[in-house]
Amino acid sequence: MKITEVKVFPVQEDKLKAYVTIVIDECFVVRDLKIINGNEGLFVAMPSKKRKDGTYKDIAHPLNQATRMDLEKTVLDAYLAEIQAHSE
């Protein structure tokens, strides 16, 4: 799996910093990833759906830690590049 495109949509909210869309292998899109500023810094939250009991369940997510780390690094690098480009 290779992330071939990352689109970052910054927002001006307290903890939510951006929405992100990724394209995998130029043929599969995942929308509504979120970049959150948590207690330990920035992290990527996967798209989720609110259940009837009020909890949230991920709609799509990596199945192993290596894939999660690769996805998070790619997305956060794109976010930081986008923020830097707009601050210049």
C-alpha positions as CSV (number, residue, x, y, z in Angstrom):
1,M,0.0,0.0,0.0
2,K,1.3,3.4,-0.9
3,I,-0.3,6.7,-0.2
4,T,-0.1,8.5,-3.6
5,E,-2.0,11.7,-2.7
6,V,-2.7,13.7,0.4
7,K,-5.1,16.7,0.5
8,V,-5.1,18.8,3.7
9,F,-8.0,21.1,4.6
10,P,-6.9,23.2,7.7
11,V,-9.6,24.4,10.1
12,Q,-9.5,27.0,12.8
13,E,-10.8,25.1,15.8
14,D,-9.3,24.4,19.3
15,K,-8.2,20.8,19.0
16,L,-9.2,19.9,15.4
17,K,-6.5,21.2,13.1
18,A,-7.4,19.8,9.7
19,Y,-9.5,17.4,7.7
20,V,-7.5,15.2,5.3
21,T,-8.3,13.1,2.3
22,I,-5.8,10.4,1.1
23,V,-5.6,8.4,-2.0
24,I,-4.1,4.9,-1.9
25,D,-2.3,3.4,-4.9
26,E,-3.9,6.0,-7.1
27,C,-7.2,4.1,-7.0
28,F,-8.8,4.2,-3.5
29,V,-9.8,7.3,-1.6
30,V,-10.4,7.7,2.2
31,R,-12.0,11.0,3.3
32,D,-12.5,12.7,6.6
33,L,-9.3,11.7,8.4
34,K,-8.7,14.4,11.1
35,I,-5.6,15.9,12.5
36,I,-6.1,16.4,16.3
37,N,-3.9,18.3,18.7
38,G,-4.1,15.9,21.7
39,N,-2.4,15.9,25.1
40,E,0.8,14.4,23.5
41,G,0.8,16.4,20.3
42,L,-0.6,16.0,16.9
43,F,-2.2,12.7,15.8
44,V,-4.3,11.4,13.0
45,A,-7.9,10.2,13.8
46,M,-9.5,7.9,11.3
47,P,-12.9,8.5,9.8
48,S,-15.6,7.3,12.2
49,K,-19.4,7.1,12.6
50,K,-21.5,7.8,15.7
51,R,-23.3,4.7,16.9
52,K,-26.8,4.7,18.5
53,D,-25.2,4.3,22.0
54,G,-23.2,7.6,21.5
55,T,-19.8,6.0,20.9
56,Y,-17.8,6.3,17.8
57,K,-16.6,3.4,15.6
58,D,-13.8,3.8,12.9
59,I,-15.1,3.3,9.4
60,A,-11.6,2.6,8.0
61,H,-8.4,2.1,9.8
62,P,-5.0,0.4,9.4
63,L,-4.8,-3.2,10.5
64,N,-1.3,-3.1,12.0
65,Q,1.0,-0.7,13.8
66,A,3.5,-0.4,10.9
67,T,0.8,0.8,8.5
68,R,-0.6,3.2,11.1
69,M,2.8,4.7,11.7
70,D,3.5,5.1,7.9
71,L,0.0,6.7,7.3
72,E,0.4,9.0,10.3
73,K,3.9,10.2,9.2
74,T,2.8,10.8,5.6
75,V,-0.3,12.7,6.7
76,L,1.4,14.8,9.4
77,D,4.3,15.7,7.0
78,A,1.7,16.9,4.4
79,Y,-0.1,18.9,7.1
80,L,3.1,20.6,8.4
81,A,4.1,21.4,4.8
82,E,0.7,22.9,4.1
83,I,0.8,25.0,7.3
84,Q,4.3,26.2,6.5
85,A,3.4,27.1,2.9
86,H,0.5,29.3,4.2
87,S,2.6,31.0,6.9
88,E,5.2,32.3,4.4
